[in-house]
Amino acid sequence: MSLILAIDQSTSATKAVLFDARGKVLDKAAKAHRQIYPQPGWVEHDAEEIWKNVLAVIREIVSRNPKKIFRIAGLSISNQRETVVVFDRATGKPLHNAIVWQCRRGAEICRKLHAQGHKNFVRQKTGLKIDTYFSASKLKWLVAEKPGIAAKLKSGEAVIGTIDTYLIHRLTAGKVFATDFTNASRTMLFDIGKLRWDEKLCRLFDVPMRALPEARECSAHFGATDATGILPKPIPIVGVMGDSQASLFAQQCYQTGAAKATFGTGTSVLLNIGGKFRPSKKGAVTALAWVWRGKPTYAFEGIINFSAATIEWLKNQLGIIQSAGEVEQLALSVKDNGGVYLIPAFAGLSAPYWAPDARAAIVGMSGFTQREHIVRAAQEAIAYQIRDVLDMMRADAQVGLKTLQCDGGPTRNNFIMQFTADLTRTELKVSDVAESSALGAAMQGMLGLGIYKSLNDLARLPRNQKLFRPQMKAAVVKKLHDGWKQAVKRVL
């Protein structure tokens, strides 16, 4: 049986996951990278550190599986999406830290573009809102503030890529400069109706088109690699996908109306809307879910900036917990939130509010408040944000969404899952494979390698899921959600 090695390069860490052709995890390795905060609201990653971590996790998998590695048929990549890096075309070396999707340094640029009336033009081309979440304003800032980089981009010495492009370039020793359609679509420079880079958008954001990679289908071949000699022979890179779309694909949401939520640093909720591009009217963005045999599939997406990242904030910044593993028990040690709501607007509030200037707050505290209430409120905030996004998407797509496929690390927290089911009045189906993004890319790789011939073949792969059904009384849900809405109003 052929095996697939998938790299999942996420916001917080890099994983290598070894899958068999049935999607079963055989082994995995992970290595975290630094979060760099040059000033409030700015977030960067060291792209060279990420590259070294990719090699480190591949090396770890190879060292533990000396017999299996000869059966690896291909290497697949899923990645944090809007994070962008400018690197040297010849050497692959980054010329600046990668600017992360969470980074708000482009906020003033976005405000000016809004004021100049570009909102509808951008949305009709890209499906996206003019927001610093996406790559284009980060690049416009970089060109304006770093003349040396701007000159190299203009001359062709430097190129631009999301993390997948950067890793493909490094893995192929500079032979391949390409991205997949899903990652291209998150830059705000790509026409998702025509499936091509858009000259007018590039002019608007001061990005030379020659600096952008070739865009290919997710299941296309992206060259070959031996990972600088770590693998015994070169294998094809096949199956490349942005992490949220990869998760939607892994959850087998191939039919219109199917939806999933990936619980991670942030949360991405995606709803399959079929093969026709249409901009959202209610505050979602339209995502290119995937392209298969020339035919695109689109999705509405609700983006939540801070989910599990809020738990990390409790640990790293406040120091009121020692590890993320203890938060479920702390939440259950009190009967309710004690009237406390935590609004995690650390990088503004995204869908459905799109308020980049909003700032985080803990409201409703009294002399009675304990740390357990704050820890519980942080976890409840994940569910409240998902409720807001689902309400928006239901109205926009006009579908009666009853079931939500769920994946990601926080899905192991039963308190968060049950509270989300209660608050959203939706049945949650939680995947037993936490590495859904890696699996989605690997499944695209299996298509590209011919291991499977169609989406119908992939839909027959076995899945184990845990169900969470709504249990809370409707009146209690309403009271809690009303309290959340009042708290949000205070930060807006």
C-alpha distance (Angstrom), angle and dihedral (degrees) to the residues before:
residue distance angle dihedral
M1 . . .
S2 3.80 . .
L3 3.80 118.8 .
I4 3.81 130.6 -148.7
L5 3.80 124.4 -147.4
A6 3.80 110.0 -152.2
I7 3.80 126.9 -166.7
D8 3.81 114.3 -152.9
Q9 3.80 106.8 -168.1
S10 3.80 103.6 -170.9
T11 3.80 135.3 174.3
S12 3.80 93.7 -92.5
A13 3.80 106.0 26.8
T14 3.78 148.8 -1.5
K15 3.80 120.0 -113.4
A16 3.77 132.4 -169.9
V17 3.81 112.8 -158.0
L18 3.79 124.9 -172.8
F19 3.82 112.5 -149.9
D20 3.76 131.9 -175.7
A21 3.80 119.1 -137.9
R22 3.82 91.0 -91.4
G23 3.80 91.4 59.4
K24 3.79 95.0 -105.4
V25 3.83 116.5 148.2
L26 3.81 109.5 -121.0
D27 3.80 98.4 173.9
K28 3.79 140.6 -16.7
A29 3.78 140.2 -169.3
A30 3.81 130.9 -169.6
K31 3.78 138.1 -168.1
A32 3.81 125.2 -173.8
H33 3.79 123.6 -138.7
R34 3.80 131.4 -152.7
Q35 3.78 123.8 -86.5
I36 3.81 107.4 -139.1
Y37 3.82 119.2 -155.9
P38 3.84 109.1 -175.0
Q39 3.82 90.8 177.3
P40 3.84 137.5 -17.4
G41 3.81 111.1 -53.6
W42 3.81 94.5 12.1
V43 3.81 121.1 110.3
E44 3.81 128.0 -177.1
H45 3.80 139.7 171.2
D46 3.79 128.1 -153.1
A47 3.82 101.2 -117.9
E48 3.81 91.5 -163.1
E49 3.82 89.2 56.0
I50 3.81 89.3 50.4
W51 3.83 90.6 51.4
K52 3.81 91.2 51.1
N53 3.81 90.0 48.0
V54 3.81 90.8 52.5
L55 3.80 89.6 55.8
A56 3.81 91.2 44.1
V57 3.82 95.1 54.7
I58 3.82 92.1 44.8
R59 3.81 88.8 50.6
E60 3.81 90.2 50.8
I61 3.81 92.5 52.1
V62 3.80 91.8 46.7
S63 3.82 93.0 48.9
R64 3.81 92.1 53.3
N65 3.80 96.2 43.1
P66 3.83 107.6 43.2
K67 3.81 93.7 154.3
K68 3.81 98.3 40.2
I69 3.81 97.0 51.8
F70 3.80 92.3 76.1
R71 3.82 88.2 62.5
I72 3.83 94.1 56.3
A73 3.80 105.4 118.1
G74 3.79 98.6 -176.7
L75 3.79 148.5 -8.5
S76 3.81 119.6 -120.2
I77 3.82 130.0 -167.5
S78 3.78 133.8 -150.6
N79 3.78 118.8 175.3
Q80 3.79 149.8 175.7
R81 3.76 100.0 -82.9
E82 3.80 121.0 -145.1
T83 3.81 95.0 34.6
V84 3.80 106.5 114.3
V85 3.80 135.2 -162.6
V86 3.80 132.7 -169.3
F87 3.80 112.2 -147.7
D88 3.79 141.7 173.0
R89 3.81 111.3 -88.4
A90 3.82 93.6 -143.5
T91 3.81 102.2 41.3
G92 3.80 103.1 22.9
K93 3.81 89.2 -132.2
P94 3.83 114.0 145.9
L95 3.81 115.3 -113.0
H96 3.80 93.8 -158.6
N97 3.78 136.1 10.1
A98 3.78 112.8 -80.0
I99 3.82 109.2 -95.3
V100 3.80 107.5 -130.9
W101 3.80 127.5 -133.4
Q102 3.82 89.4 -115.4
C103 3.81 92.4 58.0
R104 3.82 115.3 113.8
R105 3.81 99.5 -167.2
G106 3.80 90.8 113.8
A107 3.82 94.4 58.5
E108 3.82 95.5 106.6
I109 3.81 91.3 47.0
C110 3.81 89.5 52.5
R111 3.81 91.7 48.3
K112 3.80 91.0 53.8
L113 3.81 92.6 48.3
H114 3.81 89.6 50.6
A115 3.80 90.3 50.0
Q116 3.81 90.5 49.5
G117 3.81 90.1 56.8
H118 3.82 100.8 -111.4
K119 3.83 95.8 129.8
N120 3.82 98.9 99.0
F121 3.81 94.4 40.4
V122 3.81 91.2 54.6
R123 3.80 93.9 44.3
Q124 3.82 93.9 49.2
K125 3.81 91.0 51.5
T126 3.79 102.3 37.9
G127 3.80 107.4 18.3
L128 3.81 86.8 -127.1
K129 3.77 136.7 112.7
I130 3.79 119.5 -119.9
D131 3.78 96.8 -100.1
T132 3.79 136.9 138.6
Y133 3.81 88.9 -118.5
F134 3.82 88.3 83.0
S135 3.81 125.9 68.4
A136 3.82 103.8 -112.5
S137 3.82 100.2 75.9
K138 3.82 90.0 47.0
L139 3.80 88.9 55.4
K140 3.81 93.0 46.2
W141 3.82 88.1 52.7
L142 3.81 91.6 48.6
V143 3.81 93.0 50.4
A144 3.82 91.3 48.2
E145 3.81 97.1 44.6
K146 3.82 102.0 35.9
P147 3.83 109.5 50.3
G148 3.81 92.0 177.0
I149 3.80 91.0 58.5
A150 3.82 91.2 43.0
A151 3.81 90.1 54.7
K152 3.80 92.7 49.6
L153 3.81 91.2 49.1
K154 3.79 90.3 50.9
S155 3.80 93.6 48.2
G156 3.81 93.7 46.4
E157 3.81 95.4 -114.7
A158 3.80 90.7 113.3
V159 3.80 130.2 46.9
I160 3.78 137.0 -167.5
G161 3.76 129.6 -125.9
T162 3.75 146.0 158.6
I163 3.79 111.4 -122.0
D164 3.82 94.1 -85.6
T165 3.81 91.1 56.4
Y166 3.79 92.0 48.2
L167 3.82 92.7 49.7
I168 3.82 93.5 45.5
H169 3.81 89.3 51.5
R170 3.82 91.7 50.3
L171 3.82 94.7 42.3
T172 3.81 91.8 52.0
A173 3.82 94.0 43.6
G174 3.81 90.3 -115.2
K175 3.81 96.4 -51.2
V176 3.83 95.1 116.0
F177 3.80 126.6 46.9
A178 3.79 104.2 178.9
T179 3.77 144.9 120.2
D180 3.78 134.2 -165.8
F181 3.80 125.3 -106.5
T182 3.83 95.1 -106.7
N183 3.80 93.8 56.6
A184 3.81 92.9 41.6
S185 3.80 89.2 54.0
R186 3.83 91.9 59.9
T187 3.79 95.8 59.4
M188 3.84 94.8 75.0
L189 3.82 87.2 -128.2
F190 3.83 97.1 89.1
D191 3.81 129.1 88.4
I192 3.81 101.9 -136.6
G193 3.80 93.2 -168.9
K194 3.82 94.2 55.2
L195 3.85 94.7 29.9
R196 3.80 95.6 -130.4
W197 3.80 142.8 101.3
D198 3.79 110.4 -86.8
E199 3.80 120.0 -130.3
K200 3.83 94.9 -154.6
L201 3.80 92.6 51.1
C202 3.79 90.8 48.8
R203 3.82 90.2 52.0
L204 3.80 90.8 48.1
F205 3.81 90.9 55.3
D206 3.83 97.3 36.1
V207 3.81 92.9 -117.1
P208 3.83 118.3 146.9
M209 3.82 108.1 -130.5
R210 3.82 90.4 -143.1
A211 3.83 87.8 65.5
L212 3.82 93.1 60.7
P213 3.82 124.3 91.8
E214 3.79 128.5 -116.8
A215 3.82 110.6 -92.9
R216 3.82 118.5 -133.2
E217 3.80 138.8 173.6
C218 3.81 115.8 -82.7
S219 3.82 91.8 -113.2
A220 3.81 93.7 48.6
H221 3.80 123.5 113.1
F222 3.81 115.0 -100.4
G223 3.80 100.2 -170.0
A224 3.80 127.5 -84.3
T225 3.80 134.9 -75.3
D226 3.78 142.4 -171.8
A227 3.84 89.1 -169.6
T228 3.85 92.5 -113.7
G229 3.81 91.3 -48.7
I230 3.82 98.2 -47.3
L231 3.81 91.6 113.0
P232 3.82 116.6 63.2
K233 3.81 92.4 -124.7
P234 3.83 138.5 4.0
I235 3.80 114.4 -81.5
P236 3.81 128.0 -170.4
I237 3.80 120.3 -95.9
V238 3.79 101.4 -133.7
G239 3.81 129.4 155.6
V240 3.82 110.9 44.8
M241 3.79 121.1 175.0
G242 3.81 143.8 151.7
D243 3.79 108.7 -99.8
S244 3.82 99.4 -113.5
Q245 3.79 94.2 47.6
A246 3.80 89.2 45.4
S247 3.78 89.1 55.0
L248 3.83 91.3 49.9
F249 3.80 88.1 51.6
A250 3.81 93.5 47.3
Q251 3.82 90.0 51.1
Q252 3.83 87.5 58.2
C253 3.82 92.8 -121.5
Y254 3.78 90.9 159.6
Q255 3.81 97.3 137.4
T256 3.81 127.8 77.2
G257 3.81 109.3 -95.7
A258 3.82 96.3 29.5
A259 3.81 113.8 127.2
K260 3.78 140.8 -173.1
A261 3.79 140.3 -175.4
T262 3.79 122.8 -150.0
F263 3.79 110.6 -154.9
G264 3.78 109.0 -152.6
T265 3.80 140.1 112.5
G266 3.79 83.2 -35.2
T267 3.79 126.6 4.1
S268 3.77 125.2 -115.5
V269 3.81 117.9 -163.8
L270 3.81 113.3 -165.1
L271 3.82 128.4 -172.6
N272 3.82 119.4 -168.7
I273 3.84 108.2 -126.6
G274 3.81 97.6 175.7
G275 3.78 135.7 -117.8
K276 3.80 100.9 -37.2
F277 3.80 122.6 85.1
R278 3.80 114.5 -129.4
P279 3.80 127.8 162.9
S280 3.79 117.3 -123.1
K281 3.80 118.3 -107.6
K282 3.81 97.8 -163.1
G283 3.82 107.9 51.9
A284 3.78 104.5 -76.5
V285 3.77 120.4 116.2
T286 3.78 123.2 -128.2
A287 3.78 113.5 -118.8
L288 3.78 130.7 -163.6
A289 3.81 97.9 -123.4
W290 3.82 96.2 -170.0
V291 3.79 142.6 -48.3
W292 3.81 118.3 -127.0
R293 3.79 121.7 -177.0
G294 3.78 91.4 -15.9
K295 3.82 94.8 -51.7
P296 3.82 117.9 113.1
T297 3.80 126.1 -145.1
Y298 3.82 117.7 -156.7
A299 3.79 133.4 -157.2
F300 3.78 139.1 -170.1
E301 3.78 110.1 -122.0
G302 3.76 131.1 -159.7
I303 3.79 111.7 -162.0
I304 3.80 123.6 -152.3
N305 3.81 114.0 -171.2
F306 3.79 100.7 -160.3
S307 3.82 124.6 35.3
A308 3.80 117.3 124.6
A309 3.81 86.5 8.1
T310 3.81 86.4 73.6
I311 3.82 89.5 60.3
E312 3.82 89.0 51.3
W313 3.81 88.1 50.7
L314 3.81 90.2 55.5
K315 3.80 88.6 53.0
N316 3.80 103.4 37.9
Q317 3.80 103.9 31.1
L318 3.81 104.8 26.9
G319 3.80 99.0 27.1
I320 3.82 93.1 -147.7
I321 3.82 93.0 128.9
Q322 3.79 130.5 39.5
S323 3.80 97.9 -150.2
A324 3.79 140.4 2.5
G325 3.79 88.5 -115.2
E326 3.81 93.2 73.3
V327 3.81 99.1 54.7
E328 3.82 97.6 86.0
Q329 3.80 93.0 56.3
L330 3.82 91.9 45.1
A331 3.83 90.4 52.6
L332 3.79 91.8 50.5
S333 3.81 92.5 48.2
V334 3.84 90.4 75.0
K335 3.81 123.9 54.4
D336 3.82 94.9 -129.4
N337 3.80 142.4 -16.6
G338 3.79 93.2 -75.7
G339 3.80 89.7 -126.7
V340 3.82 91.4 -60.1
Y341 3.82 121.6 137.1
L342 3.80 124.8 -176.0
I343 3.81 114.0 -156.0
P344 3.84 105.0 -161.0
A345 3.80 97.5 -154.8
F346 3.81 91.8 144.0
A347 3.81 89.3 138.2
G348 3.78 97.1 23.1
L349 3.81 124.1 -85.2
S350 3.79 118.8 -71.2
A351 3.82 127.0 -169.7
P352 2.95 126.3 40.8
Y353 3.82 94.5 6.7
W354 3.83 102.9 39.2
A355 3.79 91.5 -163.2
P356 3.83 107.3 152.9
D357 3.81 92.5 177.6
A358 3.81 95.3 55.6
R359 3.79 113.4 112.3
A360 3.78 131.0 -152.5
A361 3.78 121.2 -94.5
I362 3.78 142.1 172.7
V363 3.79 109.0 -141.6
G364 3.79 135.2 -179.1
M365 3.80 97.6 41.6
S366 3.80 122.1 152.3
G367 3.77 137.4 169.3
F368 3.81 85.8 -81.3
T369 3.83 93.5 61.1
Q370 3.79 116.7 114.5
R371 3.79 130.1 -173.6
E372 3.81 88.1 -102.6
H373 3.81 89.5 64.3
I374 3.81 91.3 52.1
V375 3.81 91.9 47.3
R376 3.80 90.0 48.7
A377 3.81 91.5 47.4
A378 3.81 90.3 52.6
Q379 3.80 90.8 55.8
E380 3.80 94.0 42.6
A381 3.83 88.7 53.5
I382 3.82 88.7 67.4
A383 3.82 90.4 58.7
Y384 3.82 94.6 43.3
Q385 3.79 91.3 54.1
I386 3.80 91.4 48.8
R387 3.82 89.5 50.0
D388 3.83 89.7 53.4
V389 3.80 91.6 49.8
L390 3.82 94.9 45.9
D391 3.81 91.8 49.2
M392 3.81 88.7 52.8
M393 3.81 94.5 46.5
R394 3.79 94.9 46.1
A395 3.79 89.8 54.4
D396 3.80 93.1 44.8
A397 3.81 99.4 46.2
Q398 3.81 93.4 32.8
V399 3.80 93.1 -135.9
G400 3.77 129.1 137.8
L401 3.78 97.2 -126.3
K402 3.82 108.4 -162.3
T403 3.82 102.3 160.2
L404 3.79 132.4 45.6
Q405 3.81 122.9 -165.9
C406 3.82 109.3 -141.7
D407 3.78 135.6 -164.7
G408 3.79 141.7 155.6
G409 3.78 135.7 86.2
P410 3.85 98.4 -67.1
T411 3.83 90.3 58.5
R412 3.82 85.9 81.7
N413 3.81 86.9 68.3
N414 3.82 103.9 89.6
F415 3.80 92.8 -166.8
I416 3.82 92.6 58.5
M417 3.81 92.2 45.0
Q418 3.80 95.8 48.6
F419 3.81 93.1 44.0
T420 3.82 89.7 50.3
A421 3.82 91.4 50.3
D422 3.82 90.3 48.6
L423 3.78 95.9 46.2
T424 3.81 96.8 44.5
R425 3.84 94.9 39.4
T426 3.80 85.8 -132.9
E427 3.78 133.4 126.8
L428 3.80 110.8 -117.2
K429 3.78 120.5 -148.9
V430 3.80 107.6 -162.1
S431 3.79 117.7 -158.7
D432 3.79 117.9 -131.3
V433 3.83 88.1 -142.4
A434 3.80 106.3 81.3
E435 3.82 89.5 -174.0
S436 3.81 94.9 70.1
S437 3.80 95.4 141.6
A438 3.78 91.1 54.3
L439 3.81 89.9 44.9
G440 3.81 92.6 51.9
A441 3.80 91.4 53.0
A442 3.81 90.1 46.1
M443 3.82 90.4 51.1
Q444 3.80 89.4 52.6
G445 3.80 86.3 49.7
M446 3.80 90.0 53.0
L447 3.81 89.2 53.6
G448 3.79 91.3 48.7
L449 3.80 91.9 49.3
G450 3.79 92.8 47.6
I451 3.81 94.4 -117.0
Y452 3.82 85.1 126.7
K453 3.79 123.8 24.0
S454 3.81 103.5 -157.2
L455 3.79 147.4 8.6
N456 3.81 87.7 -101.3
D457 3.81 89.0 60.5
L458 3.81 90.5 51.5
A459 3.81 91.2 47.7
R460 3.81 88.4 64.1
L461 3.80 93.3 61.5
P462 3.82 110.4 115.5
R463 3.81 119.6 -104.7
N464 3.78 132.6 -170.6
Q465 3.79 115.1 -153.9
K466 3.79 137.6 178.3
L467 3.81 116.7 -140.9
F468 3.81 127.4 -139.9
R469 3.81 115.0 -173.1
P470 3.84 127.2 -170.1
Q471 3.81 112.4 -92.1
M472 3.81 106.8 158.2
K473 3.81 119.2 102.2
A474 3.80 114.3 -101.4
A475 3.83 92.8 -123.1
V476 3.81 91.5 55.6
V477 3.81 90.8 47.9
K478 3.81 90.8 51.6
K479 3.79 93.0 49.4
L480 3.80 92.7 49.8
H481 3.79 93.8 45.7
D482 3.82 92.4 47.4
G483 3.81 88.0 54.0
W484 3.79 90.0 51.7
K485 3.80 92.7 50.2
Q486 3.79 91.0 51.4
A487 3.80 90.5 49.6
V488 3.81 91.5 50.3
K489 3.80 90.4 51.5
R490 3.79 89.1 58.1
V491 3.83 93.5 57.9
L492 3.81 92.3 43.2
